């Protein structure tokens, strides 16, 4: 039995891309980048990467120093928009997590910016069952290192990471942790312990 369940956020717990599309496009326009725009579908193909890589993919012709200057402004718009209009939670994800939390410790690890996981927990209402969380924006560590950080911090012996893209699977196995693919999310992944087409299936996969 797994003694710790670590979740990714985007494409696994919720889909915030329609809101982020609006936020980032407004941020781009307000900061003078009127010839650059982004769509929700583009974001689905980018989410999961470190945020600096996402910014670079959206505005590759912009010098790195200008990208770094724009990034915190972009995150500010994103958080403001998501405070007003939250991402769409996947069906029964909160109920599933609460059920899993009766037997397992629940964690969140993401490559997102600081404050994003806290925003998700506030909007979803499941912060009370999240044992711990960490992201790239908190400590400049990538996902594999942060998965290991959670494992070591809590003395986990049989953890599992749940994510939706190949990068999640790669990070999980780099950290020495089993991986479950959230096939309902943004992408594909090979070499997984199991794959689920909807969140509620996690109950059977994890608890047999």
MARBA-3410 file (N, C-alpha, C, O; in Angstrom, 1 decimal):
208
0.8,-1.2,0.0,0.0,0.0,0.0,0.9,1.3,0.0,1.9,1.3,0.7 ~ 0.5,2.3,-0.7,1.2,3.5,-0.7,1.0,4.3,0.6,-0.1,4.3,1.1 ~ 2.1,4.9,1.1,1.9,5.6,2.3,1.9,7.1,2.1,1.8,7.9,3.0 ~ 2.1,7.5,0.8,2.0,9.0,0.5,1.6,9.1,-0.9,2.1,8.5,-1.8 ~ 0.6,10.0,-1.2,0.1,10.3,-2.5,0.4,11.7,-2.9,-0.1,12.7,-2.2
1.2,11.9,-3.9,1.7,13.3,-4.3,1.0,13.7,-5.6,1.2,12.9,-6.6 ~ 0.3,14.8,-5.6,-0.4,15.2,-6.8,0.3,16.3,-7.5,0.9,17.2,-6.9 ~ 0.2,16.3,-8.9,0.5,17.5,-9.7,-0.7,18.4,-9.6,-1.7,18.0,-9.0 ~ -0.7,19.5,-10.2,-1.9,20.4,-10.2,-2.6,20.5,-11.5,-3.6,20.0,-11.7 ~ -1.9,21.3,-12.5,-2.6,21.5,-13.7,-2.7,20.2,-14.6,-1.7,19.5,-14.8
-3.9,19.9,-15.0,-4.1,18.7,-15.8,-4.4,17.5,-15.0,-4.6,16.4,-15.5 ~ -4.2,17.7,-13.7,-4.4,16.6,-12.7,-5.5,16.9,-11.7,-6.4,16.0,-11.4 ~ -5.5,18.1,-11.1,-6.5,18.5,-10.2,-7.5,19.5,-10.8,-8.7,19.4,-10.5 ~ -7.0,20.3,-11.6,-7.9,21.3,-12.3,-7.4,21.7,-13.6,-6.2,21.5,-13.9 ~ -8.2,22.4,-14.4,-7.8,23.0,-15.7,-8.0,24.5,-15.6,-9.2,25.0,-15.6
-6.9,25.2,-15.4,-7.0,26.7,-15.3,-6.7,27.4,-16.6,-6.7,28.6,-16.6 ~ -6.5,26.7,-17.7,-6.0,27.3,-18.9,-6.9,28.3,-19.5,-6.5,29.3,-20.0 ~ -8.3,28.1,-19.4,-9.1,29.2,-20.0,-9.0,30.5,-19.3,-9.0,31.6,-19.9 ~ -8.8,30.5,-18.0,-8.6,31.7,-17.2,-7.2,32.3,-17.4,-7.1,33.5,-17.5 ~ -6.2,31.4,-17.4,-4.9,31.9,-17.6,-4.7,32.5,-19.0,-3.9,33.4,-19.1
-5.4,31.9,-20.0,-5.3,32.6,-21.3,-5.7,34.0,-21.2,-5.0,34.9,-21.8 ~ -6.8,34.3,-20.6,-7.3,35.7,-20.5,-6.3,36.5,-19.7,-6.1,37.7,-20.0 ~ -5.8,36.0,-18.6,-4.9,36.7,-17.7,-3.6,37.1,-18.4,-3.2,38.2,-18.4 ~ -3.0,36.1,-19.1,-1.7,36.3,-19.7,-1.9,37.2,-20.9,-1.0,38.1,-21.2 ~ -3.0,37.1,-21.7,-3.2,38.0,-22.8,-3.4,39.4,-22.4,-2.9,40.4,-23.1
-4.0,39.6,-21.3,-4.2,41.0,-20.8,-2.8,41.5,-20.3,-2.5,42.7,-20.5 ~ -2.1,40.7,-19.6,-0.7,41.1,-19.1,0.2,41.4,-20.3,0.9,42.4,-20.2 ~ 0.1,40.6,-21.4,0.9,40.9,-22.6,0.6,42.3,-23.2,1.5,43.1,-23.5 ~ -0.7,42.5,-23.3,-1.1,43.8,-23.9,-0.8,45.0,-23.0,-0.3,46.0,-23.5 ~ -1.0,44.8,-21.7,-0.8,45.9,-20.8,0.7,46.3,-20.6,1.1,47.4,-20.2
1.5,45.3,-21.0,3.0,45.5,-20.9,3.6,45.8,-22.2,4.9,45.7,-22.4 ~ 2.8,46.1,-23.2,3.4,46.5,-24.5,3.6,45.4,-25.5,4.1,45.7,-26.6 ~ 3.3,44.1,-25.2,3.5,43.0,-26.1,2.3,42.7,-26.9,1.7,41.7,-26.8 ~ 1.8,43.7,-27.7,0.5,43.7,-28.4,0.6,42.7,-29.6,-0.5,42.3,-30.1 ~ 1.7,42.3,-30.0,1.8,41.3,-31.1,2.0,39.9,-30.7,2.2,39.0,-31.5
1.9,39.6,-29.4,2.0,38.3,-28.8,0.7,37.9,-28.1,0.2,38.7,-27.4 ~ 0.3,36.7,-28.3,-0.9,36.2,-27.6,-0.8,34.7,-27.4,0.1,34.1,-27.9 ~ -1.6,34.2,-26.5,-1.5,32.8,-26.2,-3.0,32.2,-26.1,-3.9,33.0,-25.7 ~ -3.1,30.9,-26.4,-4.4,30.3,-26.3,-4.4,29.2,-25.2,-3.3,28.8,-24.8 ~ -5.6,28.8,-24.7,-5.7,27.8,-23.7,-5.1,26.5,-24.2,-4.4,25.8,-23.5
-5.3,26.2,-25.5,-4.7,24.9,-26.0,-3.2,25.0,-26.0,-2.5,24.0,-25.8 ~ -2.6,26.1,-26.3,-1.1,26.3,-26.3,-0.7,26.0,-24.8,0.3,25.3,-24.6 ~ -1.4,26.6,-23.9,-1.0,26.4,-22.5,-1.1,25.0,-22.0,-0.2,24.6,-21.2 ~ -2.1,24.3,-22.5,-2.2,22.8,-22.1,-0.9,22.1,-22.6,-0.5,21.1,-21.9 ~ -0.3,22.5,-23.7,0.9,21.8,-24.2,2.1,22.3,-23.5,3.2,21.7,-23.6
2.0,23.4,-22.7,3.2,23.9,-22.0,3.2,23.7,-20.5,4.2,23.6,-19.9 ~ 2.0,23.6,-19.9,1.9,23.5,-18.5,2.6,22.2,-18.0,2.5,21.1,-18.7 ~ 3.3,22.3,-17.0,4.1,21.2,-16.5,5.6,21.5,-16.6,6.4,20.9,-15.8 ~ 5.9,22.3,-17.5,7.3,22.8,-17.7,7.6,23.8,-16.6,6.6,24.4,-16.1 ~ 8.8,24.1,-16.3,9.2,25.2,-15.4,8.6,26.5,-16.0,8.7,26.7,-17.2
8.2,27.4,-15.2,7.6,28.6,-15.7,8.5,29.5,-16.6,8.0,30.0,-17.6 ~ 9.8,29.6,-16.3,10.7,30.3,-17.2,10.6,29.7,-18.7,10.7,30.5,-19.6 ~ 10.5,28.4,-18.8,10.5,27.8,-20.1,9.1,28.1,-20.8,9.1,28.3,-22.0 ~ 8.1,28.2,-20.0,6.8,28.5,-20.6,6.8,30.0,-21.1,6.3,30.2,-22.2 ~ 7.3,30.9,-20.3,7.4,32.3,-20.7,8.3,32.4,-22.0,7.9,33.1,-22.9
9.4,31.6,-22.1,10.2,31.7,-23.3,9.5,31.1,-24.5,9.7,31.6,-25.6 ~ 8.7,30.1,-24.3,8.0,29.5,-25.4,6.9,30.4,-26.0,6.7,30.4,-27.2 ~ 6.4,31.2,-25.1,5.3,32.2,-25.5,6.0,33.4,-26.2,5.4,34.0,-27.2 ~ 7.1,33.9,-25.8,7.7,35.1,-26.3,9.2,34.8,-26.6,10.1,35.5,-26.0 ~ 9.5,33.9,-27.5,10.9,33.5,-27.8,11.8,34.6,-28.4,13.0,34.6,-28.2
11.1,35.6,-29.0,11.9,36.6,-29.7,12.3,37.8,-28.7,13.1,38.6,-29.0 ~ 11.7,37.7,-27.5,11.9,38.7,-26.5,13.2,38.4,-25.7,13.4,37.2,-25.3 ~ 14.1,39.3,-25.5,15.4,39.0,-24.8,15.1,38.4,-23.4,14.1,38.8,-22.7 ~ 16.0,37.6,-22.9,15.8,36.9,-21.6,15.6,37.9,-20.5,14.8,37.6,-19.6 ~ 16.3,39.0,-20.5,16.1,39.9,-19.4,14.8,40.5,-19.3,14.2,40.8,-18.3
14.2,40.7,-20.5,12.8,41.3,-20.6,11.8,40.2,-20.2,10.8,40.5,-19.6 ~ 12.1,38.9,-20.6,11.2,37.8,-20.1,11.2,37.8,-18.6,10.1,37.6,-18.0 ~ 12.4,37.9,-18.0,12.5,37.8,-16.5,11.8,39.0,-15.9,11.2,38.8,-14.8 ~ 11.8,40.1,-16.5,11.1,41.3,-16.0,9.6,41.2,-16.1,8.8,41.6,-15.3 ~ 9.1,40.5,-17.2,7.7,40.3,-17.5,7.1,39.2,-16.6,5.9,39.3,-16.2
7.9,38.2,-16.3,7.3,37.0,-15.6,6.5,37.3,-14.3,5.4,36.9,-14.2 ~ 7.1,38.1,-13.3,6.3,38.3,-12.1,5.1,39.2,-12.4,4.1,39.0,-11.7 ~ 5.1,40.0,-13.4,3.9,40.8,-13.7,2.8,39.8,-14.3,1.7,39.9,-13.9 ~ 3.3,38.9,-15.1,2.4,37.9,-15.6,1.7,37.1,-14.5,0.5,36.8,-14.6 ~ 2.5,36.6,-13.6,2.0,35.8,-12.5,1.0,36.6,-11.7,0.0,36.1,-11.2
1.3,37.9,-11.5,0.4,38.8,-10.8,-1.0,38.8,-11.4,-2.0,38.7,-10.7 ~ -1.0,39.0,-12.7,-2.3,39.0,-13.5,-3.0,37.6,-13.3,-4.2,37.5,-13.1 ~ -2.2,36.5,-13.4,-2.8,35.2,-13.3,-3.5,35.0,-12.0,-4.6,34.5,-11.9 ~ -2.8,35.3,-10.9,-3.4,35.1,-9.6,-4.6,36.0,-9.4,-5.6,35.5,-8.8 ~ -4.6,37.2,-9.9,-5.7,38.1,-9.8,-6.9,37.6,-10.5,-8.1,37.6,-10.0
-6.7,37.1,-11.7,-7.8,36.5,-12.5,-8.4,35.2,-11.8,-9.6,35.0,-11.8 ~ -7.5,34.4,-11.3,-7.9,33.1,-10.7,-8.6,33.3,-9.4,-9.4,32.5,-8.9 ~ -8.3,34.4,-8.7,-9.0,34.8,-7.5,-10.5,35.1,-7.8,-11.4,34.8,-7.0 ~ -10.7,35.6,-9.0,-12.1,36.0,-9.4,-12.8,34.8,-10.1,-14.0,34.6,-9.9 ~ -12.1,34.1,-10.9,-12.6,33.0,-11.7,-11.7,31.8,-11.6,-10.7,31.7,-12.3
-12.0,30.9,-10.7,-11.1,29.7,-10.5,-11.1,28.8,-11.7,-12.0,28.8,-12.6 ~ -10.1,28.0,-11.7,-10.0,26.9,-12.7,-11.1,25.9,-12.5,-11.8,25.9,-11.5 ~ -11.3,25.1,-13.5,-12.3,24.0,-13.5,-11.8,22.8,-12.8,-10.8,22.1,-13.4 ~ -12.3,22.4,-11.7,-11.9,21.2,-11.0,-12.4,19.9,-11.8,-13.5,19.9,-12.4 ~ -11.5,18.9,-11.9,-12.0,17.7,-12.6,-13.1,17.0,-11.8,-13.0,17.1,-10.6
-14.0,16.3,-12.5,-15.1,15.7,-11.8,-14.7,14.8,-10.6,-13.9,13.9,-10.8 ~ -15.3,15.1,-9.5,-15.1,14.3,-8.3,-13.7,14.2,-7.7,-13.3,13.4,-6.9 ~ -12.8,15.2,-8.2,-11.5,15.2,-7.7,-11.4,15.5,-6.2,-10.6,14.8,-5.5 ~ -12.2,16.4,-5.7,-12.1,16.8,-4.3,-12.6,15.7,-3.4,-12.1,15.3,-2.4 ~ -13.7,15.1,-3.9,-14.3,14.0,-3.1,-13.3,12.8,-3.1,-13.2,12.1,-2.1
-12.7,12.5,-4.2,-11.7,11.4,-4.3,-10.5,11.7,-3.3,-10.1,10.8,-2.6 ~ -10.0,12.9,-3.3,-8.9,13.2,-2.5,-9.3,13.1,-1.0,-8.5,12.6,-0.2 ~ -10.5,13.6,-0.7,-10.9,13.4,0.7,-11.0,12.0,1.2,-10.7,11.6,2.3 ~ -11.5,11.1,0.3,-11.6,9.7,0.6,-10.2,9.1,0.7,-10.0,8.3,1.6 ~ -9.3,9.4,-0.2,-7.9,8.9,-0.1,-7.3,9.4,1.2,-6.5,8.6,1.8
-7.6,10.6,1.6,-6.9,11.2,2.8,-7.3,10.4,4.1,-6.6,10.6,5.1 ~ -8.3,9.6,4.0,-8.7,8.8,5.2,-7.7,7.8,5.6,-7.5,7.4,6.7 ~ -6.9,7.3,4.5,-5.9,6.3,4.7,-4.5,6.7,4.4,-3.5,6.1,4.8 ~ -4.4,7.8,3.6,-3.0,8.2,3.1,-2.7,9.7,3.4,-3.6,10.5,3.5 ~ -1.4,10.0,3.4,-1.0,11.4,3.5,-1.1,11.9,2.1,-0.6,11.3,1.1
-1.6,13.1,1.9,-1.8,13.8,0.6,-0.8,15.0,0.5,-0.7,15.8,1.4 ~ -0.1,15.1,-0.7,0.8,16.1,-0.9,0.6,16.7,-2.3,-0.1,16.1,-3.2 ~ 1.1,17.9,-2.6,1.1,18.5,-3.9,2.5,19.0,-4.2,3.2,19.7,-3.4 ~ 3.0,18.6,-5.5,4.3,19.1,-6.0,4.1,19.6,-7.4,3.5,18.8,-8.2 ~ 4.5,20.7,-7.7,4.4,21.3,-9.1,5.6,22.1,-9.5,6.4,22.5,-8.6
5.7,22.4,-10.8,6.7,23.3,-11.3,6.2,24.7,-11.4,6.8,25.5,-12.1 ~ 5.1,25.1,-10.7,4.5,26.4,-10.8,5.2,27.4,-10.0,6.2,27.2,-9.3 ~ 4.7,28.7,-10.1,5.2,29.8,-9.4,4.7,29.8,-7.9,3.7,29.1,-7.6 ~ 5.4,30.4,-7.0,5.0,30.5,-5.6,3.6,31.1,-5.5,3.3,32.1,-6.2 ~ 2.9,30.5,-4.6,1.5,31.0,-4.3,0.4,30.3,-5.1,-0.8,30.4,-4.8
0.8,29.6,-6.2,-0.2,29.0,-7.1,-0.9,27.8,-6.4,-2.1,27.6,-6.5 ~ -0.1,27.0,-5.7,-0.7,25.8,-5.0,-1.6,26.3,-3.9,-2.7,25.7,-3.7 ~ -1.2,27.3,-3.2,-2.1,27.9,-2.1,-3.4,28.4,-2.7,-4.4,28.2,-2.1 ~ -3.3,29.0,-3.9,-4.5,29.5,-4.5,-5.4,28.4,-4.9,-6.6,28.4,-4.7 ~ -4.8,27.3,-5.4,-5.6,26.1,-5.8,-6.3,25.6,-4.5,-7.5,25.3,-4.6
-5.6,25.4,-3.4,-6.2,24.9,-2.2,-7.3,25.7,-1.7,-8.3,25.2,-1.2 ~ -7.1,27.0,-1.8,-8.2,28.0,-1.3,-9.4,27.8,-2.2,-10.5,27.8,-1.6 ~ -9.3,27.8,-3.5,-10.4,27.7,-4.4,-11.1,26.4,-4.4,-12.3,26.3,-4.5 ~ -10.3,25.3,-4.1,-10.9,24.0,-4.2,-11.5,23.6,-2.8,-12.4,22.7,-2.8 ~ -11.1,24.2,-1.8,-11.6,23.9,-0.4,-11.0,22.6,0.2,-11.6,22.1,1.1
-9.9,22.1,-0.3,-9.4,20.9,0.2,-8.0,21.1,0.9,-7.3,20.1,1.2 ~ -7.7,22.3,1.2,-6.4,22.6,1.9,-6.3,21.9,3.2,-5.2,21.6,3.6 ~ -7.4,21.6,3.9,-7.3,20.9,5.2,-6.8,19.5,5.1,-6.4,19.0,6.2 ~ -6.8,18.9,3.9,-6.4,17.5,3.9,-5.0,17.4,3.1,-4.5,16.3,2.9 ~ -4.4,18.5,2.8,-3.1,18.5,2.2,-2.0,18.6,3.2,-1.9,19.6,3.9
-1.3,17.5,3.4,-0.2,17.4,4.4,0.9,18.4,4.2,1.4,19.1,5.2 ~ 1.3,18.6,2.9,2.4,19.5,2.6,2.4,19.7,1.1,1.8,19.0,0.4 ~ 3.1,20.8,0.7,3.2,21.1,-0.7,4.4,21.9,-0.9,4.9,22.6,0.0 ~ 4.9,21.9,-2.2,6.1,22.6,-2.6,6.1,22.8,-4.1,5.6,21.9,-4.8 ~ 6.8,23.8,-4.5,6.9,24.0,-6.0,8.2,24.7,-6.4,8.9,25.2,-5.5
8.4,24.8,-7.7,9.6,25.4,-8.2,9.8,26.9,-7.7,10.9,27.3,-7.3 ~ 8.7,27.6,-7.7,8.7,29.0,-7.2,9.1,29.2,-5.8,9.5,30.3,-5.4 ~ 8.9,28.1,-5.0,9.3,28.2,-3.6,10.8,28.1,-3.3,11.3,28.8,-2.4 ~ 11.4,27.3,-4.1,12.8,27.0,-3.8,13.8,26.8,-5.0,14.9,26.4,-4.8 ~ 13.3,27.1,-6.2,14.1,27.0,-7.4,14.5,25.5,-7.7,15.4,25.3,-8.5
13.8,24.5,-7.1,14.1,23.1,-7.4,13.0,22.6,-8.4,11.9,22.9,-8.3 ~ 13.5,21.8,-9.3,12.6,21.2,-10.3,11.8,20.1,-9.7,12.0,19.7,-8.5 ~ 10.8,19.6,-10.4,9.8,18.7,-9.9,10.4,17.4,-9.2,10.0,17.0,-8.1 ~ 11.4,16.8,-9.9,12.0,15.6,-9.3,12.6,15.8,-8.0,12.4,15.0,-7.0 ~ 13.3,16.9,-7.9,14.0,17.3,-6.6,12.9,17.6,-5.5,13.1,17.2,-4.3
11.8,18.2,-5.9,10.8,18.5,-4.9,10.0,17.3,-4.5,9.5,17.2,-3.4 ~ 9.8,16.3,-5.4,9.2,15.1,-5.0,10.1,14.4,-4.0,9.6,13.9,-3.0 ~ 11.4,14.4,-4.2,12.3,13.8,-3.3,12.3,14.5,-1.9,12.4,13.9,-0.9 ~ 12.2,15.8,-2.0,12.1,16.6,-0.8,10.9,16.2,0.1,11.1,16.1,1.3 ~ 9.8,16.1,-0.6,8.6,15.6,0.2,8.8,14.2,0.8,8.4,14.0,1.9
9.3,13.3,-0.1,9.5,12.0,0.4,10.5,12.0,1.6,10.2,11.3,2.6 ~ 11.6,12.7,1.5,12.5,12.7,2.7,12.0,13.4,3.9,12.1,13.0,5.0 ~ 11.3,14.6,3.6,10.8,15.3,4.8,9.8,14.6,5.6,9.7,14.8,6.8 ~ 9.0,13.7,4.9,7.9,13.0,5.6,8.3,11.5,5.8,7.4,10.7,6.3 ~ 9.5,11.1,5.5,9.9,9.7,5.7,9.0,8.7,5.0,8.7,7.6,5.5
8.6,9.0,3.8,7.8,8.1,3.0,8.5,6.9,2.5,9.7,7.1,2.0 ~ 8.0,5.7,2.6,8.6,4.5,2.1,8.0,4.0,0.8,8.7,3.3,0.1 ~ 6.8,4.3,0.6,6.1,3.8,-0.6,5.2,4.9,-1.2,4.0,4.7,-1.2 ~ 5.8,6.0,-1.7,5.0,7.0,-2.3,4.6,6.8,-3.7,5.2,6.0,-4.4 ~ 3.7,7.6,-4.2,3.3,7.6,-5.6,3.0,9.0,-6.1,2.4,9.8,-5.3
3.4,9.3,-7.3,3.1,10.6,-7.9,2.1,10.5,-8.9,2.1,9.6,-9.7 ~ 1.1,11.4,-8.9,0.0,11.4,-9.9,0.1,12.6,-10.8,0.0,13.8,-10.3 ~ 0.3,12.5,-12.1,0.4,13.6,-13.0,-0.2,13.2,-14.4,-0.6,12.1,-14.6 ~ -0.1,14.2,-15.3,-0.8,13.9,-16.6,0.0,13.9,-17.8,-0.5,13.6,-18.9 ~ 1.3,14.3,-17.7,2.2,14.3,-18.9,3.4,13.5,-18.7,3.8,13.1,-17.6
4.2,13.3,-19.8,5.4,12.6,-19.8,6.4,13.2,-18.9,7.2,12.4,-18.2 ~ 6.5,14.5,-18.8,7.4,15.1,-17.9,7.1,14.8,-16.4,8.1,14.7,-15.7 ~ 5.9,14.6,-16.1,5.6,14.1,-14.7,6.1,12.7,-14.5,6.6,12.4,-13.4 ~ 5.9,11.8,-15.5,6.4,10.5,-15.3,7.9,10.5,-15.2,8.4,9.8,-14.4 ~ 8.6,11.2,-16.0,10.0,11.3,-16.0,10.5,11.8,-14.6,11.5,11.3,-14.1
9.9,12.9,-14.1,10.3,13.4,-12.8,10.0,12.4,-11.7,10.8,12.3,-10.8 ~ 8.9,11.7,-11.8,8.6,10.7,-10.8,9.6,9.6,-10.7,10.1,9.3,-9.6 ~ 10.0,9.1,-11.8,10.9,8.0,-11.8,12.3,8.5,-11.5,13.1,7.7,-10.9 ~ 12.7,9.7,-11.9,13.9,10.3,-11.5,14.0,10.4,-10.0,15.1,10.3,-9.4 ~ 12.9,10.6,-9.4,12.9,10.8,-7.9,12.8,9.4,-7.2,12.8,9.3,-6.0
12.6,8.3,-8.0,12.5,7.0,-7.4,11.2,6.7,-6.9,11.0,5.9,-5.9 ~ 10.1,7.3,-7.5,8.8,7.2,-7.0,7.9,6.6,-8.1,8.0,6.9,-9.3 ~ 6.9,5.7,-7.7,6.0,5.2,-8.7,5.1,6.3,-9.3,4.9,7.4,-8.7 ~ 4.6,6.1,-10.5,3.8,7.1,-11.2,2.4,6.5,-11.7,2.4,5.5,-12.2 ~ 1.4,7.3,-11.4,0.1,7.0,-12.0,-0.3,8.1,-12.9,-0.2,9.3,-12.6
-0.7,7.7,-14.1,-1.0,8.7,-15.2,-2.5,9.1,-15.1,-3.4,8.3,-15.2 ~ -2.7,10.4,-15.0,-4.1,11.0,-15.0,-4.4,11.2,-16.5,-4.2,12.3,-17.1 ~ -4.9,10.2,-17.2,-5.2,10.2,-18.6,-6.2,11.2,-19.0,-6.4,11.5,-20.2 ~ -7.0,11.7,-18.1,-8.0,12.7,-18.4,-7.5,14.1,-18.5,-8.2,15.0,-18.8 ~ -6.1,14.2,-18.3,-5.5,15.6,-18.3,-5.0,16.0,-19.6,-5.7,15.8,-20.6
-3.9,16.7,-19.6,-3.4,17.4,-20.8,-2.6,16.6,-21.8,-2.4,16.9,-22.9 ~ -2.0,15.4,-21.3,-1.1,14.7,-22.2,-1.0,13.2,-22.0,-1.8,12.7,-21.2 ~ 0.0,12.6,-22.6,0.2,11.2,-22.5,1.4,10.9,-21.7,2.3,11.8,-21.5 ~ 1.5,9.7,-21.3,2.7,9.3,-20.6,2.9,7.8,-20.7,1.9,7.0,-20.6 ~ 4.1,7.3,-20.8,4.3,5.9,-20.8,5.0,5.4,-19.6,5.4,6.2,-18.7
5.1,4.1,-19.4,5.8,3.5,-18.2,5.2,4.1,-16.9,5.8,4.8,-16.2 ~ 3.9,3.6,-16.7,3.3,4.1,-15.5,2.8,2.8,-14.7,2.5,1.8,-15.2 ~ 2.7,3.0,-13.4,2.1,2.0,-12.5,0.7,1.7,-12.9,0.3,0.5,-12.9 ~ 0.0,2.7,-13.2,-1.4,2.6,-13.7,-1.9,3.9,-14.4,-1.2,4.9,-14.2 ~ -2.9,3.8,-15.1,-3.5,5.0,-15.8,-5.0,5.0,-15.4,-5.7,4.0,-15.4
-5.5,6.2,-15.2,-6.9,6.4,-14.8,-7.5,7.4,-15.8,-6.9,8.4,-16.2 ~ -8.8,7.1,-16.2,-9.5,7.9,-17.1,-10.4,9.0,-16.4,-10.9,9.9,-17.1 ~ -10.5,8.8,-15.1,-11.2,9.8,-14.3,-10.8,9.7,-12.9,-10.4,8.6,-12.5 ~ -10.8,10.8,-12.1,-10.2,10.8,-10.8,-10.7,9.7,-9.9,-9.9,9.1,-9.1 ~ -12.0,9.4,-9.9,-12.6,8.5,-8.9,-11.9,7.1,-9.1,-11.9,6.3,-8.1
-11.4,6.8,-10.3,-10.7,5.5,-10.5,-9.5,5.3,-9.6,-9.0,4.2,-9.4 ~ -9.0,6.4,-9.1,-7.8,6.4,-8.2,-8.1,5.6,-6.9,-7.2,4.9,-6.4 ~ -9.3,5.6,-6.5,-9.7,4.9,-5.3,-9.4,3.4,-5.4,-8.9,2.7,-4.5 ~ -9.8,2.8,-6.6,-9.6,1.4,-6.8,-8.2,1.1,-7.1,-7.6,0.1,-6.6 ~ -7.5,2.0,-7.9,-6.1,1.7,-8.2,-5.2,1.7,-7.0,-4.3,0.9,-6.8
-5.4,2.7,-6.1,-4.6,2.9,-4.9,-4.9,2.0,-3.8,-4.0,1.5,-3.1 ~ -6.2,1.7,-3.6,-6.6,0.9,-2.4,-7.0,-0.5,-2.8,-7.4,-1.3,-2.0 ~ -7.0,-0.8,-4.1,-7.3,-2.1,-4.6,-8.8,-2.5,-4.6,-9.1,-3.6,-4.9
END
